[in-house]
Amino acid sequence: MPVKHTTSTCVIATALLIGCSSSGNDDSNPAAPETAAPDASGQNSMPAPGVDPSSTPQSVSRYNGSYFRDCINSEDDEEVWDTVEIMIQNDTASSIITEYSDAQCTLPTFVIALDISLEYPGGTADTSLGVADFLNSTIESATVNGQMSSGDNEVDFGLILLDGNTLYFGLSSEELSGEMLETRPVQIDQSNQFIRR
């Protein structure tokens, strides 16, 4: 198993939860949000336009369930395809990413299983698909083809939105990568749709 694909698939898994960049005509990311110096609590005192940091999700249990994303080419410059299944139960999630060597996703090359902790810190962002909740996620552990490894234990700051039976995550970019609180995405990645099973 090439290490390159393992690393890139872990990056994909993380990107799915914090937000994915897209070259399509989906929501376009505006410039990085204006931010002020953190206040005494460590929070920004001036949120991005369209962001309401005081909102709390009405019920995080609405996200509970199993979701699946069909076979797509996950790396534009390589012949790599994958499917993703995400299972959410309140403040935890697990994800199974299966990478394939063919466009029909019939020849698996490896499987990554992730255990993820979720936090819904309150706060929302108005997106073109509706109001998305803030989501902080941390990969706690990863198993690659049955071999256990530790998670990254770094908090990723993203968005989550459920529209009918379709789950979406934030659209990240260079400026809004989700790696820090100040760089949380502000739009939804419409190219990665996870359908409730």
Backbone as a ProteinNet text record, in pm:
[ID]
protein_1_A
[PRIMARY]
MPVKHTTSTCVIATALLIGCSSSGNDDSNPAAPETAAPDASGQNSMPAPGVDPSSTPQSVSRYNGSYFRDCINSEDDEEVWDTVEIMIQNDTASSIITEYSDAQCTLPTFVIALDISLEYPGGTADTSLGVADFLNSTIESATVNGQMSSGDNEVDFGLILLDGNTLYFGLSSEELSGEMLETRPVQIDQSNQFIRR
[TERTIARY]
84.5	0	88.4	73.5	155.2	118.3	216.9	193.5	127.1	161.2	105	-47.1	-106.2	-251.9	-310.2	-244.3	-293.2	-298.8	-193.1	-188.6	-294.9	-306.5	-403	-545.4	-573.4	-708.5	-740.5	-642.6	-666	-696.9	-625.4	-651.5	-792.2	-833.5	-968.8	-1071	-1047.3	-1142.3	-1155.8	-1044	-1047.3	-1118.6	-1088.8	-1150.8	-1301.7	-1348.5	-1492.3	-1562	-1495.9	-1558.3	-1539.8	-1426.8	-1409.4	-1452.2	-1458.9	-1497.7	-1405.9	-1459.8	-1382	-1367.9	-1252.9	-1237.1	-1296.2	-1340.5	-1405.5	-1370.4	-1355.5	-1326.3	-1451.3	-1564.3	-1688.9	-1753.4	-1876.5	-1949.4	-2040.6	-2001.1	-2079.2	-2058.3	-2097.4	-2078.5	-1935.9	-1918.4	-1782.1	-1750	-1629.2	-1588.5	-1555.3	-1609	-1566.7	-1428.4	-1373	-1242.7	-1251.5	-1139.5	-1137.3	-1219	-1292	-1377.6	-1294.7	-1355.9	-1290.6	-1291.9	-1181.6	-1176.9	-1108.6	-1142.8	-1077.9	-994.7	-913.8	-834.8	-928.8	-889.3	-975.4	-1000	-1122.3	-1153.3	-1099.4	-1135.9	-1081.7	-1112.7	-1222.3	-1257	-1183.6	-1104.8	-1033.8	-1115.5	-1235.3	-1322.3	-1304.5	-1329.4	-1324.5	-1439.5	-1413.2	-1518.7	-1596.4	-1549.7	-1620	-1630.1	-1750	-1764.2	-1764.7	-1750.8	-1758	-1900.1	-1917.1	-2051.3	-2135.1	-2261.2	-2349.3	-2330.8	-2244.2	-2216.1	-2274.9	-2348.4	-2406.6	-2345.7	-2240.2	-2172.7	-2254.2	-2362.8	-2441.1	-2549.2	-2572.5	-2675.7	-2629.2	-2724.2	-2694.6	-2783	-2730.8	-2815.4	-2941	-3055.5	-3179.9	-3173.3	-3124	-3112.7	-3006.8	-2894.5	-2788.6	-2829	-2929.6	-2972.1	-3029.4	-3067.4	-3118.5	-3011.8	-2883.5	-2775.5	-2749.3	-2804.3	-2780.2	-2824.8	-2741.5	-2777	-2655.5	-2681.5	-2577.2	-2593.1	-2483.5	-2483.4	-2378.9	-2404	-2313.1	-2290.2	-2164.1	-2129.7	-2082	-2144.4	-2111.8	-1969.2	-1930.2	-1797.4	-1768	-1657.8	-1611.3	-1460.5	-1407.4	-1263	-1221.8	-1148.7	-1118.6	-994	-914.4	-792.9	-784.3	-807.2	-816.9	-698.1	-578.5	-459.9	-419.4	-495.2	-462.1	-585.2	-561.1	-671.9	-705.8	-767.4	-806.5	-954	-1032.5	-1174.3	-1202.6	-1305.9	-1341.4	-1489.7	-1533.9	-1666.9	-1647.9	-1745.5	-1735.6	-1868.6	-1860.7	-1977	-1947.7	-2045.1	-2031.5	-2149.4	-2119	-2221.5	-2207.4	-2314.3	-2311.9	-2408.2	-2360	-2444.7	-2409.4	-2488.1	-2469.7	-2329	-2241.6	-2109.2	-1997.9	-2033	-1931.1	-1969.8	-1869.2	-1891.5	-1786.2	-1819.6	-1721	-1735.8	-1627.1	-1628.2	-1546.1	-1595.8	-1522.2	-1501.5	-1375.3	-1338.2	-1274.9	-1331.5	-1276.7	-1224.1	-1095.8	-1033.5	-1026.4	-1048.3	-1054	-958	-921.3	-832.5	-910	-1043.1	-1122.7	-1239.6	-1285.1	-1390.2	-1527	-1544.9	-1672.2	-1672.5	-1559.7	-1543.8	-1576.2	-1511.6	-1527	-1397.2	-1281.8	-1151.7	-1089.9	-1124.9	-1072.3	-921.8	-855.3	-711.5	-681.1	-759.9	-748.7	-867.7	-878.2	-990.5	-935.7	-991.4	-956.9	-1083.2	-1071.2	-1182	-1138.7	-1224	-1192.9	-1293.8	-1245.1	-1330.9	-1311	-1421.7	-1416.4	-1503.6	-1451.2	-1534.6	-1587.7	-1712.7	-1780.2	-1821.7	-1813.3	-1861.6	-1942.1	-2059.1	-2144.9	-2138	-2045.2	-2018.1	-2122.2	-2224.2	-2316.2	-2261.7	-2344	-2303.4	-2351.9	-2385.6	-2435.6	-2376.9	-2388.2	-2349.3	-2461.3	-2502.1	-2601.4	-2532.5	-2577.5	-2518.4	-2625.5	-2585.5	-2683.2	-2780.5	-2747.5	-2838.1	-2922.3	-2892.1	-2963.8	-2867.1	-2917.3	-2836	-2761.4	-2628.5	-2543	-2496.5	-2487	-2435.2	-2283.4	-2222	-2078.7	-2053.8	-1944.8	-1905.6	-1755.2	-1713.3	-1570.5	-1550.1	-1453.7	-1431.6	-1285.1	-1263.4	-1128.1	-1119.9	-1023.8	-1002.1	-927.7	-994.1	-937.2	-849.9	-892.2	-812.6	-842.9	-747.7	-761.8	-708.3	-776.7	-731.3	-718.4	-599.5	-573.9	-547.5	-635.8	-626.9	-602.4	-675.5	-666.9	-554.9	-467.3	-355.5	-395.9	-395.2	-437	-330	-373.3	-282.7	-359.7	-287	-354.5	-414.2	-508.9	-568.3	-478.6	-522.5	-441.1	-463.5	-573.8	-606.8	-603.1	-620.9	-629.8	-774.1	-823	-961.2	-968.6	-1066.3	-1094.2	-1226.3	-1229.7	-1345.2	-1421.6	-1544.6	-1619.9	-1766	-1843.6	-1988	-2054.8	-2180.4	-2261.9	-2402.7	-2464.2	-2599.7	-2671.2	-2794.3	-2877.5	-2993.6	-3003	-3109.8	-3190.5	-3305.4	-3381.8	-3302	-3267.4	-3186.3	-3042	-3001	-2865.5	-2785.5	-2671.2	-2580.9	-2467.5	-2435.4	-2327.7	-2232.8	-2108.4	-2008.6	-1958.4	-1874.1	-1825	-1731.8	-1727.9	-1640.7	-1514.4	-1404.6	-1280.6	-1201	-1115.4	-1027	-894.1	-801.4	-674.2	-695.7	-783.1	-806.7	-895.5	-991.1	-1087.6	-1072.2	-960	-922.4	-983.3	-1031.7	-1085.9	-980.6	-856.1	-748.4	-744.8	-804.3	-812.4	-955.1	-992.3	-1126	-1155.4	-1055.7	-1072.5	-1086.8	-1052.9	-1058.5	-1169	-1273.1	-1387.9	-1452.5	-1484.3	-1553.5	-1685.4	-1732.3	-1857.2	-1961.6	-1926.1	-2020	-2017	-2112.4	-2129	-2071.1	-2003.9	-1951	-2063.5	-2118.5	-2229.4	-2184.1	-2053.3	-2004.5	-1990.7	-1990.7	-1984.5	-2116.2	-2201.9	-2334.8	-2339.8	-2378.2	-2389.7	-2537.9	-2585.2	-2727.4	-2756.5	-2859.8	-2899.1	-2949	-2903	-2947	-3058.4
-118.3	0	123.8	210.4	331.1	426.8	477	571.5	697.7	736	857.3	855	741.2	733.2	732.5	667	666	807.4	881.7	1019.1	1102.9	1089.1	1172	1135.6	1010.2	972.4	1022.8	1022	1080.2	1228.6	1295.5	1437.4	1454.4	1364.6	1371	1353.7	1255.4	1229.8	1351.9	1412.3	1532	1644.8	1658.2	1764.4	1747.3	1623.3	1601.6	1652.3	1641.1	1687.3	1835.7	1891	2034.2	2116	2054.6	2123.9	2084.3	2087.1	2044.6	2158.8	2166.8	2265.6	2206.4	2290.2	2243.1	2336.1	2276.5	2360.4	2381.7	2327.6	2340.2	2475.1	2486.1	2610.9	2615.5	2547.7	2550.4	2683.9	2691.5	2815.2	2862.8	2988.2	3039.8	3100.5	3075.8	3129.3	3276.6	3356.9	3496.7	3505.7	3622.9	3642.7	3603.6	3581.6	3542.7	3641.5	3590.9	3680.4	3779.2	3894.1	3991.1	3937.2	3949.1	3901.9	4007	4005.9	4094.9	4009.2	4071.3	3996.1	3921.6	3799.9	3726	3805.3	3788.6	3854.2	3770	3802.4	3733.3	3584.3	3542.9	3401.2	3326.5	3396.5	3334.5	3331.1	3385.2	3387.8	3519.3	3515.8	3640	3728.7	3856.9	3949.1	4000	3973.5	4018	3901.6	3840.6	3725	3764.4	3664	3685	3726.1	3797.3	3833	3706.3	3708.6	3593.7	3489.1	3515	3418.6	3468.4	3382.5	3415.6	3323.6	3368.3	3281.4	3254.1	3326	3305.4	3198.5	3154.7	3054.2	2917.6	2841.3	2702.8	2613	2496.8	2406.5	2370.4	2368.6	2333.4	2191.1	2098.9	1960.5	1892	1859.9	1793	1651.5	1595.5	1459.1	1449.7	1562.7	1556.5	1508.3	1520.2	1472.7	1323.5	1262.8	1120.9	1037.4	940.5	851.3	807.7	732.3	680.2	746.1	794.6	867	806.2	813.6	754	850.7	861.6	938.9	841.5	846.1	755.3	774.4	685.2	680.9	809.4	876.7	993.9	987.8	1061.8	1077.4	1176.4	1127.4	1211.2	1295.8	1266.3	1344	1372.9	1497.5	1535.9	1493.5	1494.1	1466.1	1318.7	1233	1091.3	1007.6	882.6	790.5	723.8	800.9	753.4	785.1	683.8	700.6	651.1	704.6	653.9	669.4	592.1	605.6	637	704.8	741.2	712.4	644.4	625	694.3	770.7	842	803.2	764.3	733.8	834.8	909.2	1012.1	972	980.7	959.5	1067	1174.6	1287.8	1345.6	1321.1	1384.7	1293	1183.5	1095.6	1060.7	1026.5	982.5	878.7	795.8	705.5	717.5	694.3	708.6	596	541.2	439.5	492.6	508.4	557	439.9	402.8	294.2	353.5	332	383	271.4	308.6	211.5	250.9	152.5	179	193	184.2	194.9	291.6	349.1	451.2	394.8	264	202.5	164.7	186.5	152.5	6.1	-81	-225.1	-291.8	-224.4	-281.6	-202.2	-238.8	-162.9	-180.5	-70.6	-77.5	-68.8	6.5	5.7	74.1	51.7	103.4	176	293.1	368.6	382.6	348	366.7	471.3	569.4	678.9	684.8	713.3	746.8	895	968.1	1114.4	1165.6	1260.3	1327.6	1456.2	1486.8	1603.9	1697.2	1825.5	1926.9	2027.5	2061.2	2162.5	2283.6	2377.7	2484.9	2596	2584.4	2696.1	2784.4	2859.6	2944.5	2885.2	2972.2	2931	3020.4	2973.3	3053.2	3045.1	3159.8	3162.9	3126.2	3018.2	2973.2	2974.1	2949.5	2947.4	2830.4	2729.3	2615.9	2630.2	2729.5	2747.7	2774	2765.7	2794.5	2668.1	2677	2564.7	2584.8	2475.9	2480.1	2470.6	2535.5	2519.2	2376.8	2316.7	2182	2180.2	2135.8	2113.9	1964	1912.4	1768.3	1737.1	1620.9	1574.2	1426.5	1388.4	1247.2	1187.4	1096.6	1035.5	914.4	835	719	685.5	617.2	575.7	433.5	355.8	221.8	216.4	181.5	173.5	27.4	-30.5	-173	-259.3	-231.3	-311.2	-273.5	-182.8	-139.2	-12.4	-19.9	92.6	200.6	325.1	437.9	542.1	634.2	736.2	841.4	915.1	1024.5	1145.7	1252.1	1374.1	1457.2	1433.4	1505	1656.2	1705.3	1848.8	1882.7	1988.5	2029.5	2095.8	2052.7	2115	2188.5	2312.6	2399.5	2403.9	2351.8	2343.3	2377.5	2336.6	2356.8	2223.6	2210.9	2094.4	2143.1	2083.8	2122.7	1999.7	1978.6	1869.3	1931	1897.2	1947.3	1826.7	1802.3	1681	1559.7	1470.4	1353	1367.1	1487.8	1510	1590.6	1534.5	1597.8	1666	1788	1865.6	1913.1	1938.6	1997.3	2127.4	2200.1	2329.2	2318.7	2424.1	2435.8	2508.9	2437.4	2502.5	2552.9	2645.3	2703.8	2732.7	2789.5	2826.6	2924.5	3022.9	3124.9	3074.4	2988.4	2938	2786.3	2745.4	2603.8	2526.7	2595	2527.9	2481	2518.5	2476	2556.1	2675.2	2760.7	2814.4	2858.6	2913.7	3025.7	3108.8	3224.8	3185.5	3059.6	3019.3	2916.5	2917	2828.3	2863.5	2763.3	2793.1	2865.3	2939.5	3013.9	2970.9	2876.1	2824.1	2671.1	2609.8	2464.6	2409.7	2294.2	2224.2	2140.3	2187.6	2117.6	2001.7	1990	1880.6	1749.7	1754.5	1633.7	1619.6	1535.4	1514.2	1374.9	1369.5	1243	1215.9	1105.1	1072.3	979.9	1016	934.3	799.2	695	558.4	515.4
0	0	0	-98.5	-103.2	9.3	77.3	186.1	133.1	11.1	-48.9	-47.3	-85.7	-88.3	51.3	145	282	336.5	317.3	364.9	295.6	163.7	92.8	131.1	157.8	197	335.9	427.8	560.4	547.2	458.9	434	379.5	289.1	233.2	343.4	430.6	539.7	628.9	662.4	745.1	671.1	543.4	464.4	456.7	451	445	569.2	681.9	804.9	829.2	785.8	808.5	688.7	574.4	453.3	341.4	222.7	107.6	9.8	-52.9	-158.5	-284.2	-372.2	-492.6	-606.6	-725.1	-841	-924.9	-878.9	-953.2	-934.1	-980.5	-971.7	-850.8	-743.1	-620.9	-552.6	-427.2	-350.4	-368.3	-394.9	-401.2	-266.7	-222.2	-93.4	-106.8	-22.6	-22.1	39.7	38.4	100.7	247	307.8	449.1	530.3	630.2	707.8	787.3	811	896.9	1038.3	1104.7	1242.8	1327.4	1453	1548.4	1641.6	1721.8	1818.6	1912.2	1954.8	2047.1	2174.1	2229.1	2355	2470.2	2593	2710	2709.3	2645.2	2641.9	2531.5	2451.1	2340.8	2212.7	2214.5	2098.1	2023.4	1893.9	1817.3	1857.9	1868.9	1908.2	1787.3	1665.7	1546.3	1448.4	1432.5	1344.9	1197.9	1112.2	968.2	929.8	818.3	772.9	753.6	795.9	781.9	889.2	986.3	1091.3	1222.2	1289.6	1419.1	1524.7	1593.8	1689.9	1815.7	1838.5	1959.9	1942.3	1819.4	1795.1	1842.4	1893.3	1929.9	1846.4	1803.6	1725.3	1803.8	1736.6	1804.1	1856.9	1778.3	1820.4	1736.3	1799	1724.7	1686.6	1753.3	1720.7	1579	1519.7	1382.8	1285.4	1323	1237.1	1254	1360.1	1385.5	1266.5	1229.5	1119.7	1042.8	940.3	852.2	715.9	660.8	534.1	441.3	311.3	213.3	98.4	56.7	-63.4	-168.4	-284.6	-393.7	-444	-529.2	-590	-668.4	-632.1	-707.3	-720.2	-815.8	-828.3	-721.3	-622.1	-506.5	-523	-622.9	-645.8	-794.4	-830.7	-971.2	-1056.4	-998.7	-1078.9	-1078.7	-1013	-1006.6	-1034.7	-1065.7	-1086.7	-954.9	-866.3	-734.5	-715.3	-682.8	-657.2	-517	-455.2	-323.4	-295.5	-196.1	-139.9	7.6	67.3	209.1	276.4	389.7	475.2	607	655.5	782.9	871.5	993.8	1092.4	1206.1	1233.6	1338.1	1449.1	1573.2	1690.3	1792.6	1794.1	1884.9	1874.9	1974.3	1974.6	1925.8	1857.3	1798.7	1655.6	1579.6	1442	1408.3	1312.6	1254.9	1104.5	1037.2	892.4	832.2	722.4	648.1	507.7	472.5	339.6	266.6	153.2	73.2	-55.5	-81.2	-202.4	-305.3	-432.4	-541.9	-652.9	-733.2	-846.8	-977.1	-971.8	-1093.4	-1072.6	-1181.2	-1176.6	-1138.1	-1144.8	-1105.2	-956.7	-889.2	-747.7	-720.7	-799.2	-779.3	-735.1	-749.8	-714.4	-599.3	-474.1	-359.2	-343.2	-308.8	-282.4	-133.2	-58.8	86.5	151	282.8	360.9	483	509.3	630	713.9	842.9	937	1038.5	1062.8	1153.8	1267.6	1387.6	1500.8	1527.4	1534.9	1538.2	1651.9	1727.6	1827.2	1765.1	1797.6	1741.9	1853.8	1825.5	1918.9	1837.9	1888.5	1827.1	1919.7	1893.8	1990.3	1992.5	1911.4	1895.8	1785.8	1727.4	1616.1	1485.5	1394.4	1263.8	1155.9	1033	917	814.6	761	654.6	524.1	460.3	334.6	227.2	104	-5.2	6.8	87.9	109.1	234.9	315.2	440.7	554.6	676.6	794.5	835.7	840.5	879.6	1023.2	1096.6	1233.1	1233	1330.5	1350.8	1397.6	1350.8	1390.3	1411	1529.2	1557.3	1562.1	1486.5	1481.7	1507.6	1569.8	1600.4	1567.3	1483.2	1453.7	1572.4	1642.8	1763	1729.5	1629.7	1589	1443.9	1381.8	1242.7	1228.3	1146	1112.2	961.5	913.7	770.5	736.5	656.7	622.3	745	851	972	1066.8	1027.8	1112.4	1187.1	1318.9	1402.8	1407.2	1401.1	1422.5	1502.8	1561.2	1641	1548.6	1601.6	1525.5	1530.4	1466.8	1466.4	1592.3	1662.2	1785.7	1771.4	1650.4	1625.8	1591.9	1649.1	1623.5	1487	1408.7	1280.9	1294.5	1248.8	1263.9	1132.1	1131	1007.1	1024.1	925.6	922.4	891.5	932.2	898.7	870.1	768.2	730.2	676.7	722.3	673.5	596.9	468.3	381.7	335.4	399.8	371	419	327	359.2	314.1	279.1	229.3	330	368.2	464	388.6	431.6	370.7	479.7	438.9	527.3	464.1	536.8	490	370.7	293.4	176.2	217.8	223.2	266	146.2	175.3	75	144	71.7	134.7	249.3	227.2	329.4	442.4	408.8	507.1	517.9	575.3	579.9	695.3	798.4	915.2	1013.5	989.9	1079	1208.3	1205.3	1323.9	1332.4	1450.4	1471.1	1370.8	1345	1256.2	1110	1075.8	934.6	908.5	992.7	972	837.4	753.5	627.2	652.9	553.9	567.3	464.5	376.7	277.6	279.8	212.8	208.2	78.2	90.6	-26.6	-87.2	-197.4	-260.2	-348.3	-371.6	-456.4	-379.2	-246.6	-164.1	-90.3	-143.3	-85.4	-23.6	103.1	174	195.8	140.2	142.4	260.1	337.7	453.2	404.2	473.6	438.1	528.5
[MASK]
+++++++++++++++++++++++++++++++++++++++++++++++++++++++++++++++++++++++++++++++++++++++++++++++++++++++++++++++++++++++++++++++++++++++++++++++++++++++++++++++++++++++++++++++++++++++++++++++++++++

